[in-house]
């Protein structure tokens, strides 16, 4: 199974929950999870910024092989640069389109 976790809220509880879901999926011992991708856009982009509260957690997940995708439209709207993101966060032109593309490829959609 493959899943995409959509991180679009600035709510700290939702951000914490989203990252906890990813960690729990990686820790699943049933081997039923093949890949988890995190797509960050809108206010959720703050969770993947290099100076954000969750930077260390995001780095650890990237080191564990979790792809993180940051929305370029959001970066532009917020006046952020790719360099403001945690190293290893890839950018995509539009977060919503990336989520839709992944769903079309068979990824299950999760949003806390």
Secondary structure, DSSP 8 states (H G I E B T S, - for coil): -EEEEEE----HHHHHHHHHHHHHHHH-TT----EEEEEE-GGGGGGGBTTSTTHHHHHHHHHTT-EEEEEHHHHHHHT--GGGB-TT-EEES-HHHHHHHHHHTT-EEE--
